[in-house]
Amino acid sequence: MKRNHFYFFWRAFLKPFFFLKYRMKYVGVENVPESGAYILAPNHRRAADPIILGMGLKREVQFMAKEELFKNKFIGWFLRKLGAFPVSRGKADTGSIRHFENSLEEGNLIGIFIEGTRSKDDNFLPPKNGVSLIAWDTKTPVIPVCHTTINNRLVMHYGKPISLEEMGFDKGGAREFRTASRNIMDRIKALREEDLAAAEAKQNG
């Protein structure tokens, strides 16, 4: 994969600001391999999530972003330079799906918000099937990611990769996509429970 200098420059430039604003803490970074195709599947809370997610890793993360963000020519150009690609929400966007399938075939790391949209609070939304669909089509492991605000600190927790078998896949199909999406979401929820338990234990001394 060719190194995206634009991406790494802006990530380094913005990193101090985000660390100051969110007091970010990254957990489980070692669970994200430094090479090879993987799908990051995080929950979604704020517009800056793609930037925040990638700051904890050595690798570039290519992200799906809603097509509305690309209507402004400058913002669209900027996002594309960062490796983002527009996706139409609420309908089958075969062009975007194929773009990211090609990216995975090249061994890249991509990020797809499993909820499909931002939650207005820290509660989880029902998972969509985009992550499981692309995972099955490309035979790519999924890395669950959960971010939670704990004591005014943003904790970003990367879980261990989930194989297709662990997701519940056998032959594919709509039912298996739904099962896989729920299983991935359960892993994300488990990461939050782990972080909340760790914070409580630390507070209680």
DOLUM-24163 format. One record per residue: residue in three letters; x, z, y of N, C-alpha, C in turn. Coordinates in steps of 0.02 Angstrom, whole numbers, plus 50000, padded with zeros to 5 digits. Layout:
N
ALAXZYXZYXZY...
This chain:
205
MET500425000049940500005000050000500445000050062LYS500294995650109500664995250171500485001250215ARG500995004450243500895010350284500545008550350ASN500005012050366499625010850426499905015250482HIS500375012550520500715016550571500225018750626PHE499735014650640499225016450690498855022850669TYR498675023050605498315028850578498735035150584PHE499355034750562499775040850561499975043050631PHE500045038350677500195040150747499625044250776TRP499005041550770498445045050800498275051550765ARG498405051850700498285058150664498765063450689ALA499405061750698499895066450723499745068450795PHE499505063650835499355064950905498765069850913LEU498255069050871497655073150876497705079750839LYS498165080350794498205086250750498245092850788PRO498675093650838498705100050874498035101950906PHE497685097050934497035098450966496535101050915PHE496495097850858496005099950807496185106650776PHE496825107850767497025114350739496855119950789LEU496935118550853496775123550903496015124650908LYS495635119250904494905119650912494575122950851TYR494785120950791494435123150730494825128250688ARG495445129750708495855134550670495855132650596MET496005126550581495925123650515496385126850462LYS496105127450403496475129850345496335125050287TYR496865122650255496795117950200496965121350134VAL496525120550086496605123550020496585118049967GLY497015118549916496995113849861497275107049876VAL497705106549926498005100049943498375097149883GLU498655101549841499035099249782498585095649732ASN497935096149739497475092749693497385085349709VAL497645083149766497595076149786498255072649771PRO498285068549719498905065049701499175060949760GLU499835060349764500145056649819500105049149811SER499875046849753499785039649742499215038549693GLY498975032349691498445030649645497755030749678ALA497285027349646496605026749673496195032849658TYR495895035649711495445041349704494915040849759ILE494345043949745493805044349795493735051549817LEU493815052849881493675059449909492925059749924ALA492595064949900491875065749911491745072349946PRO491755072350013491635078450050490905079150073ASN490715085350089490095086350126490225084450199HIS489695083850238489765080950305489405085350357ARG489795087450407489515092050457489585089450528ARG490145086250544490285084250613490585077250616ALA490545074150675490785067350683491535066750670ALA491905072050683492625071950675492855073150603ASP492395073950557492575075550487493085070750456PRO493025064150466493525059750435494235061250459ILE494305062750523494965064350550495215070950523ILE494775075950523494955082550499495145082350425LEU494775078650386494905078150314495595075450300GLY495785070150336496425066950323497025070750348MET496935075350396497495078950424497845083550375GLY497495085450322497805089950273498215086350221LEU498225079650222498535075850169499125071650195LYS499565069750149500115065350167499895058050167ARG499345056650132499115049750124498605047750176GLU498535041350185498005038650227497345038950189VAL496815040650224496145040550195495735035150229GLN495485030350191495055025150218494325027450210PHE493935026750263493265029550263492715024550275MET492145025750244491535022350263491265025650326ALA491045021650375490755024350436490115020450451LYS489615023850479488985020450493489085014750542GLU488735009250530488855003250568488695003950643GLU488275008850660488105009950731488725011550773LEU489215014650742489825016450779490235010250799PHE490115004650766490514998750777490204994050830LYS489624995850856489294991650905489684991150970ASN490024996650989490474996451045491124993051023LYS491314987751057491874983651033492524987651030PHE492654991851080493274995651080493285000851024ILE492725004551018492685009650966492725006450897GLY492385000750889492414997150826493124994950809TRP493474992350859494174990350848494604996250829PHE494505001850864494895007850851494785010450780LEU494155010750760493985013250694494275008750639ARG494225002250650494504997650600495264998450594LYS495594999550650496315000650649496485007050611LEU496025011850612496135018050575495975017250500GLY495725011550482495575010350411494845011450393ALA494415012850443493705013750429493365006950422PHE492795007150388492415000950377491675002450383PRO491304998150418490584999550430490164998950368VAL489655003150363489175002750308488475003650336SER488004999750311487315000250332486965005650292ARG486715010750327486385016250292485655014350277GLY485415016950220484715016050202484575009550166LYS485095005550151484994999450113485624997850075ALA485554993650024486134991749984486594987250024ASP487194989650040487674985750078488224983450031THR488094977849998488554975449946489234973549976GLY489244971350039489874969450070490334975450078SER490054980950103490454986950112490674989850045ILE490224989649996490394992249930490974988249901ARG490934981749906491464977549879492124978749915HIS492094979749981492694981050020493064987249992PHE492694992549980493014998649956493194998249882GLU492834994349844493044993249775493714989549773ASN493794984649817494434981049822494994985749843SER494834990249890495334995049913495554999649857LEU495095001849816495255006149759495675002249708GLU495514995949698495904991949651496624991149674GLU496744991949739497414991649766497764998449764GLY497415003549738497725010149730497665014649790ASN497175013449833497105017349894496665023549884LEU496665027749934496255033749935495695032649985ILE495065033149963494505031950008494075038250011GLY493705038850066493255044450075492545042150086ILE492075045250049491365043650057490985050250060PHE490605051250113490205057350119489635057050069ILE489625061650023489145061249967488425062349991GLU488335065750048487665066950073487395060950112GLY487845056350130487635050350165487545051050239THR487465057150264487375058450335487575065550349ARG487595067250414487805074050432487245079150424SER487445084950400486985090650398486985093850468LYS486415096150490486365099250556486595106550556ASP486705109250497486975115950491487445115850431ASP487655121550407488125121650352487795120950284ASN487135120050283486785119250219486915112250190PHE486935111750124487055105350092486415101150091LEU486505094650097485955089950090485965086950019PRO485415084149995485415081049929485935075349926PRO486285074849871486805069649865486505062649857LYS486845057749886486665050749876487085048049817ASN486915041949795487245039149737487835034549752GLY488015033949817488555029349835489215031049801VAL489395037449801490025039549771490035037949696SER489515039949661489495038849588489475031449571LEU489125027449611489085020249598489775017049601ILE490145018549655490805015549662491295018449611ALA491225024849596491665027849545491575024349478TRP490945023049459490815019749395491065012549395ASP490915008849448491095001849451491855000849449THR492235005549479492955004849482493325009349433LYS492945013449395493245018249347493755022649382THR493535025549438493975029649481493775036949480PRO494245041549471494085048749475493865050649546VAL493455055849549493205058349613493495065249627ILE493715066349688493975072849709493455076149755PRO493125081449732492635084849775492985088449832VAL492685088349891492975091649949492415095449985CYS492555101650002492065105650038492365108650100HIS492025107850157492255111550216491715116450237THR491945122350253491505127950270491805131750328THR491385133650376491615137850431491555145150411ILE492115148550408492135155650388492515159550442ASN492165164250472492475168350525492785163950580ASN492405159050602492615154550656493225150450637ARG493335149550573493885145450549493615140150502LEU493855134050510493625128550467494075128150405VAL493785129450348494155129150285493985122650249MET494505118650235494425112250200494735113050131HIS494315112650080494535114050012494475107749969TYR495045105349943495065099549898495045102149826GLY494565099849787494525101849717494935097449672LYS494925099049608495285094949559494895088549544PRO495255083149529494905076749515494425077449456ILE493855073949462493345074049410493345067149375SER493415067149310493415060949272492705058249265LEU492655052049244491995049049233491605052949180GLU491955055149128491625059049076491345065549103GLU491745068849145491525075249175490935074249222MET490895068349253490325066849296489695065849256GLY489765064149192489185063049149489055055849132PHE489555051549143489465044449129489585042749056ASP489185038049032489285035348966489225027748969LYS488625025348986488515018148990488325015849060GLY488285020449107488065018649174487305018449178GLY487035016249234486315015949242486075021049292ALA485465020049317485195024049372485195031549356ARG484985033249296484945040349277485635043549278GLU486135040049252486805042749251487095043249321PHE486925038549365487155039049434486895045449467ARG486255046849455485965052949484486285059249455THR486395059149389486715064849357487425065849383ALA487805060349390488485060849415488495063549486SER488035061249528488015063549597487875071049600ARG487415073449558487265080649556487865084649531ASN488215081949481488795085549455489355086049506ILE489455080649544489965080849597489765085949650MET489125085849669488885090549719488955097749696ASP488845098849631488925105649604489645108049611ARG490125103449602490825105249611490975106949683ILE490665103349729490765104749800490485111649818LYS489895113149792489595119649804490025125249775ALA490325123949717490755129049685491365130549728LEU491625125449761492195126549806492005131149863ARG491405130149891491175134549944491105141749920GLU490815142649862490735149449834491425152749825GLU491905148849803492585151449794492885153649861ASP492795149549912493065151149978492725157250009LEU492065157750002491705163450029491905169849992ALA491995169449926492205175349888492905177549908ALA493355172749919494035174349940494035177750008ALA493615175250054493585178150121493305185250119GLU492805186250076492505192950070493005197850040ALA493365195549989493865199949958494415201850007LYS494625197150048495135198450098494885203450150GLN494255202550171493965206950222493895214150196ASN493735214750131493645221350102494295224650081GLY494825220850089495485223650077495665224650005
